[in-house]
Amino acid sequence: MAQGRRDVNSNLPSHQIYCDARRGLEQPDPAVRQRGRGDELEGQIAVVTGGASGIGAAVAKDLTAAGARVVTWDITGSADVLCDIRDEESVKAAMRRTVREAGVPSAWIMSAGINGRAPFVDTPLADCDRIFEVNARGTYICMREAARAIIDARIDGSMILLSSTWHPQRSVLSSLLDLKGRGNSPGEGCRGRTRKVRHQG
């Protein structure tokens, strides 16, 4: 076992995180709070992509309250680190700065994402391409760089991917997900599950 290695697989709950859009972003499911101890995240380094606003900002606030050292990535000036997740070099630069200033993050919350504003049948193809460029390609780049950093540092880590399938106008992403057979009611909200990255060797 490498010196300084930490096993953080139990530090982030593996149960679902639930944010009900009708109740507001800063009111997580009470069952989630009841299952964890208050010190689970104390001292952990966590990155929240899309952490300058919306769900990401609410998650960052809760992680900070739980004692984590949170670094937010976003394309706006209010983020700790400016990062366009669509751009591979931007993500790599954000990673270098984060590691330099805070250390290697063991917890990753992939919250950055966009959606179209037009109903599904009226969405231009260019908007659809932009959505997938951010939500799929951008998230993949972040996950890959996070995994590389975790493996290089010889630590264990957790990744949580957040997505929203609710939109009042039935926009392109929620409609596509619904076509695949997933629920799409206002109560569906957004859900994520922990994905664990374990260093081997």
N, C-alpha and C positions, 0 to 999 in steps of 0.2 A: 504493500500500500504506500502510495506516495506521501511524503511529509506534507502536512497541511491540507490533505484531502478532506473534504466534508461530504457527508451523505445527506443531501437535502431532499431526498425523495419523499420524506414524510412531512416536509415543512410546508408544502402547499397542498391543500386538501384535494383528494382525487374525486370527490363528489362534484356534482354539477354546481356551477355558479349561476345564479339566476337573477336577472334584473328585469323586473316587470315594468314595461314601458308605461303602464297606466299609473303606477305608483311613484315613478320618478327614479332617476339613476342612482340616487344616493340612499336607497332603501332596499338593500339586498334581502333575500329570503331569510327570515329569522332562523330557520333550521340550519342555514349555513353557519351563522354566528355561533349557534349552540354546540356545534360539533368540534370547534377548534379551541385551543388554548390561546390565551392572549399573547404568549411569548413565542409562538411558532415561527414568526418571521423576524424576530428581534435580531438585528445585525446583518440580515441577509441583503444582498445587493440585487435589486430588481429593475428591469427595464420594462417600460410600458410604451409601446408604439402607439401613435395617435393619442398621446397622453396629455395634449394641451386643451382638449375640450371633450364634451360628451361623455360617453361611457369610459373612455380612457382616463379622463381627468378624475372621474368618480372612483375608478379602481386605484389610481395613483394616490388619491387622498386616503382611501381606506388602508392601503399598504403602508403608507407613511404613519398613519395612526397606530398600526400594528407593530411599528418599530423597524420596518425595513428601510434601507437606504435606496430611495427610488430615483431613477433617472428617466425622465420622459423624453421620447423622441417624437418630433412632429415637424411639419413644414412651416409652422408659424413661429414668430419671435418669442412667444411665451414659453416654449419648450426649453428644457435644460440643454438639449442637443438638437440642432437643426438637422433634419434628415428627410430626404425624399426617397421613400422606400422603393420607388420604381427604378431608381438609379443604383446600380451595383456599387459604383465607386462612392456614392454618398453614404450608403449603408456601411461600407468598409471604413470610411472616415469617421462615421459616428461610433463605430465599434472601437476604433483606436482611441478616440477621445474619451469614451466611457471607461475603458480599461485604464487609461492613464490617470484619470481624475477620480475614479471611484473604485476600480478593481474589476475583476471578472464577474459579471452577473451570473448568478446561479438560477435566477427566476426570470422568466420571460413571459410577458403578457402581450400577445399580438392583437392589438385592438384597432390599429389603423385600418380604415376602410371607407369606401364611398358608395353611394347608390344613385341611381338616376331619379330625376324628379318627374319624368313623364310616365304615364301609364305604359305597361308592357307593349301594347300594340302600337304605340306612338313613339317608341324610343328609337332614335337614330342609331345606326350601326356604330358610328364613331363614339357615342356615349357608352355603348355596350363594350367596345374595345377598351375604353378608359377604365371602366369598372373592373374588368378582369386584369388589366395591367396593374392596378393598385391592389385589389383584393386577393388575387391569385399569385401573380408573378412577384409582386412586392413582398407578400407574406412569405413566399418561398425563399426569396433572397435573405430575409431576416432570419428565418429558421436555419438556413444553411450556415450563415455566419455565426449565429448563436451556438450551433452545434460544434462548429470548428473551435470556437473560443473555449467552450466547456471541455472538449476533448484535450486541447492543448494545455489547459490548466490542470488537467487530471482531477477534475471534480465531477460530482453528479449535479444534474440540473433538472428543472421542470419548465415546460412550455405550456401555456394556456392559449388556445386560439378562440377568439370571440367572433361571433357573427350574429347578424340580426336578420330575421326573416319576416319582420313586420314593417309595413309601410302603408299609410292611409290611402295612397294612390295606386297601390298594387304595382310598384315599379318593377324594372326589369329583373333585378336580382331575386327579389322575393317571389316573383312569378315563375322564374326558372326553377327555383327550389321547390315551389309548390307543384310544378309539373313533374318533378321527380318523386312526388308522393309524400313530401314533408308537410307538416301542418303549418298554417300561415294565418293564425288568428291573432288579435291584439294581445291575448294572454300568452302567446308563444314567447314573446319578448326576445331575449338573446340568451344563448346558452353556450357554455364552453366546457371542455374537459381537459384535465391536466394530461400533458404528454411528457413522458420522462426520458431524459437523455442520460445514459449511464456510461461513464468512462470504463473501458475494458482494459485490463492490464496494469 
